[in-house]
């Protein structure tokens, strides 16, 4: 899993335009977003700004975590970071229905 994460990050820091494909479960539609990627530094301490932002991101998507101290330690241990994508172009096929 770590190799996949590193490959993904490496793909974002190359001078190429980052893309993010999205598809429907039925497989009959897709959307690709292209844009700029901004990477934060990696989480280095349980109380640094990156971990604080990861906590806010988690809260906005999942609500409250059962153990925030554990979550913060895991973010540092995993060297997590935030990737901000700024979409500039979208293309694909997304029929109604």
Secondary structure, DSSP 8 states (H G I E B T S, - for coil): -HHHHHHHHHHHHSSS-EEEEEE-TTSS-EEEEEEEEEE-----STTSHHHHHHHHHHHHHH---S-HHHHHHHHHHTT---EEEEEEEEEEE----
